[in-house]
Amino acid sequence: MTVQNETATHGVKMTEAASAKAKALFDQEGRDDLALRIAVQPGGCAGLKYQLFFDDRTLDGDLTVDFNGVNLVVDRMSAPYVEGASIDFLDTIEQQGFSIDNPNATGSCACGDSFN
């Protein structure tokens, strides 16, 4: 996993594979106004769960970092929960999709959908 940029604004890193995949999906949609947003919401059996989605909104207090033309946005309430996390994109026979490696997660549920 090769990590591209690090920044002090929200502390989340994105690999080159993740930014390339997000950029390809933006291009496929024909949209240049979208950002990739990571948020933490209450839920799941471990207490908190990630939301990773394309967003065209700007919220007050958003923290934004550009990774090769892809804006990665974190809202200010989620930022402490994802500080130091890394977003990657996997495309193997075993897994396909975006993954989040978060050193702040002290535990997770058996299905891997939530953390605490």
Disulfide bonds with the S-S distance in Angstrom:
none
